[in-house]
Amino acid sequence: MLSPPDSDRKHTRPAGAPVLVSGASFAGLATAFWLNRLGYRVTVVELAPGLRKGGTPVDIEGETITILERMGMFEAVRAKSLPPRAFECKDAQDHTLGGFGAEAGPDAAPPARFEIHRDDLLDILFAGVDGLVEFRFGRSIKQLEDGPGGVTVTLDDGSRHAFALVIGCDGNRSNTRKLVFGDEKNFTYFMGGYVYLKVVPETGLLPPNVSQVYSVPGLTTMLNGYDDRTDIAFAFRTESEIEYDYRNRAQQRVMIHDHFDGLGWKVPAALDLMGTDDDFYFDRINQIRMPTWSKGRIVLVGDAGYCVSPVAGMGGSMAIIGAGRLAEALGRHGADHAAAFREYHDKLHAFVDDVQKRAATEGMAMIFPASEAEISERDRKLRDGELDI
Ligand SMILES: Cc1cc2nc3c(=O)[nH]c(=O)nc-3n(C[C@H](O)[C@H](O)[C@H](O)COP(=O)(O)OP(=O)(O)OC[C@H]3O[C@@H](n4cnc5c(N)ncnc54)[C@H](O)[C@@H]3O)c2cc1C
């Protein structure tokens, strides 16, 4: 049993107050880093037996760079960053309809955006907390009882612990959010489609450091060639959500075949590369939109509170920005967690709203055009240099 938290003392330092972070991905590891640095005693529970690896590269840009610099991690991220990639929209005969090139070489301006393998970023963030915070892998929160002096947490092994604060960093389908705020339907904004992503060894389907996209109304196939691998992405639009069992991976593969079988371009080869294994990412394209990200002593960071969707291309950045902003607010307000949580929300939500709105409109039209008119408009904008991705 961990020791109980100190009682409320406004504007004092946390001095070893125990806090619990749920989830050990970008939001969870970055939050653990900052809370440890602020002087809290941090425990992280992660449902998976270890860090959850795999997935497509993560974009690092804007404020995320500043925050990683403050964490002392930016040079490690830059050292692992991937070369810039060209982007091409294709028709069924593989003609390029629009796109832009990759600026690289000694004369190129320093990039404002970096891409890094998801696993490399996880390793860098983990190294920043390894040995400094306690990890409990294979564990999840079962119950949260929030009281004036702290939160009593029951874990799924039945053990009970007292914490000063609980931070939910457990992703789009957050367990913490469900326990505190109720049914995810109340906060889930369905954007009208589903995405499948798989990373396979280099396929020879496209040159290195190029992304190619083929769209017909409502259906997009994307291939990203980089390093020694190729990302295969399929996305399809639907009017409303499909009832499916997210644990049934075979059913998800069938859904992709149902939508993409019979299409031209490199789609048949990409479908073949899906194989029959379960090592892929499939999810609805959705955002989490909440009027507030905290209740009492419990607060959400990253996808748990404000998933911007893969269309925004900023999920990882947003998680790191969220963790940095929460830490700033807690650093300013000390033990007055209510004031810190308010400031965290008040200062960040306009940025989140803006990213979410752009993803739901321009992002969807760009990456998953719904009609021939949207496809033509996208290709025109790319040809005229009006779009960057
Ligand atoms: C394995 C994996 C692969 C991904 N691949 C892609 C991709 O290819 N493209 C893309 O756009 N996005 C991908 N994402 C999503 C992307 O990482 C997030 O959108 C973004 O980085 C936000 O980070 P986050 O830390 O808020 O959430 P996430 O990265 O989703 O992390 C949430 C963490 O919480 C853990 N968790 C879940 N439930 C519980 C629970 N009950 N108790 C404790 N821990 C729990 C999860 O195991 C995970 O480690 C992937 C996520 C994961 C977990």
The ligand as a Tripos MOL2 file, in Angstrom:
@<TRIPOS>MOLECULE
LIG
   53    58     1     0     0
SMALL
NO_CHARGES

@<TRIPOS>ATOM
      1 C1          0.3950    0.0100  -30.6150 C.3       1 LIG1
      2 C2         -0.1000    1.3370  -31.1690 C.ar      1 LIG1
      3 C3          0.1070    1.6030  -32.5310 C.ar      1 LIG1
      4 C4         -0.3490    2.7950  -33.0590 C.ar      1 LIG1
      5 N1         -0.1300    3.0190  -34.3810 N.ar      1 LIG1
      6 C5         -0.5730    4.1600  -34.9210 C.ar      1 LIG1
      7 C6         -0.3700    4.4050  -36.3030 C.ar      1 LIG1
      8 O1          0.1890    3.5890  -37.0160 O.2       1 LIG1
      9 N2         -0.8250    5.5740  -36.8100 N.ar      1 LIG1
     10 C7         -1.4790    6.4920  -36.0250 C.ar      1 LIG1
     11 O2         -1.9010    7.5460  -36.5360 O.2       1 LIG1
     12 N3         -1.6610    6.2930  -34.7090 N.ar      1 LIG1
     13 C8         -1.2400    5.1470  -34.1320 C.ar      1 LIG1
     14 N4         -1.4500    4.9330  -32.8110 N.ar      1 LIG1
     15 C9         -2.0950    5.9880  -32.0180 C.3       1 LIG1
     16 C10        -1.0990    7.0580  -31.6150 C.3       1 LIG1
     17 O3         -0.0280    6.4830  -30.9000 O.3       1 LIG1
     18 C11        -1.8400    8.0310  -30.7000 C.3       1 LIG1
     19 O4         -2.8710    8.6460  -31.4310 O.3       1 LIG1
     20 C12        -1.0140    9.1990  -30.2400 C.3       1 LIG1
     21 O5          0.2910    8.9330  -30.2140 O.3       1 LIG1
     22 C13        -1.5080    9.6860  -28.8650 C.3       1 LIG1
     23 O6         -0.7860    9.0570  -27.8390 O.3       1 LIG1
     24 P1         -1.4350    8.6560  -26.4590 P.3       1 LIG1
     25 O7         -0.3020    8.3450  -25.5700 O.co2     1 LIG1
     26 O8         -2.4340    9.6840  -26.0350 O.co2     1 LIG1
     27 O9         -2.3030    7.3510  -26.7870 O.3       1 LIG1
     28 P2         -1.8250    5.9060  -27.2760 P.3       1 LIG1
     29 O10        -0.5790    5.9880  -28.0710 O.co2     1 LIG1
     30 O11        -3.0010    5.2710  -27.8890 O.co2     1 LIG1
     31 O12        -1.4710    5.1520  -25.9040 O.3       1 LIG1
     32 C14        -2.3870    4.7140  -24.9440 C.3       1 LIG1
     33 C15        -1.6860    3.7320  -24.0220 C.3       1 LIG1
     34 O13        -2.5900    3.3800  -22.9680 O.3       1 LIG1
     35 C16        -2.5690    1.9720  -22.8150 C.3       1 LIG1
     36 N5         -3.8490    1.5410  -22.2620 N.ar      1 LIG1
     37 C17        -5.0160    1.3460  -22.9150 C.ar      1 LIG1
     38 N6         -5.9610    0.9500  -22.0380 N.ar      1 LIG1
     39 C18        -5.3730    0.9070  -20.8290 C.ar      1 LIG1
     40 C19        -5.8400    0.5680  -19.5430 C.ar      1 LIG1
     41 N7         -7.0880    0.1580  -19.3310 N.pl3     1 LIG1
     42 N8         -4.9710    0.6240  -18.5030 N.ar      1 LIG1
     43 C20        -3.6690    1.0050  -18.6970 C.ar      1 LIG1
     44 N9         -3.1810    1.3310  -19.9120 N.ar      1 LIG1
     45 C21        -4.0220    1.2800  -20.9500 C.ar      1 LIG1
     46 C22        -2.2970    1.4410  -24.2160 C.3       1 LIG1
     47 O14        -1.8190    0.1210  -24.1850 O.3       1 LIG1
     48 C23        -1.2700    2.4390  -24.7110 C.3       1 LIG1
     49 O15         0.0250    2.0860  -24.3170 O.3       1 LIG1
     50 C24        -1.0330    3.7530  -32.2320 C.ar      1 LIG1
     51 C25        -1.2180    3.4750  -30.8670 C.ar      1 LIG1
     52 C26        -0.7650    2.2790  -30.3170 C.ar      1 LIG1
     53 C27        -0.9920    2.0130  -28.8330 C.3       1 LIG1
@<TRIPOS>BOND
     1     1     2 1
     2     2     3 ar
     3     2    52 ar
     4     3     4 ar
     5     4     5 ar
     6     4    50 ar
     7     5     6 ar
     8     6     7 ar
     9     6    13 1
    10     7     8 2
    11     7     9 ar
    12     9    10 ar
    13    10    11 2
    14    10    12 ar
    15    12    13 ar
    16    13    14 ar
    17    14    15 1
    18    14    50 ar
    19    15    16 1
    20    16    17 1
    21    16    18 1
    22    18    19 1
    23    18    20 1
    24    20    21 1
    25    20    22 1
    26    22    23 1
    27    23    24 1
    28    24    25 2
    29    24    26 1
    30    24    27 1
    31    27    28 1
    32    28    29 2
    33    28    30 1
    34    28    31 1
    35    31    32 1
    36    32    33 1
    37    33    34 1
    38    33    48 1
    39    34    35 1
    40    35    36 1
    41    35    46 1
    42    36    37 ar
    43    36    45 ar
    44    37    38 ar
    45    38    39 ar
    46    39    40 ar
    47    39    45 ar
    48    40    41 1
    49    40    42 ar
    50    42    43 ar
    51    43    44 ar
    52    44    45 ar
    53    46    47 1
    54    46    48 1
    55    48    49 1
    56    50    51 ar
    57    51    52 ar
    58    52    53 1
@<TRIPOS>SUBSTRUCTURE
     1 LIG1         1 GROUP 0 **** ****
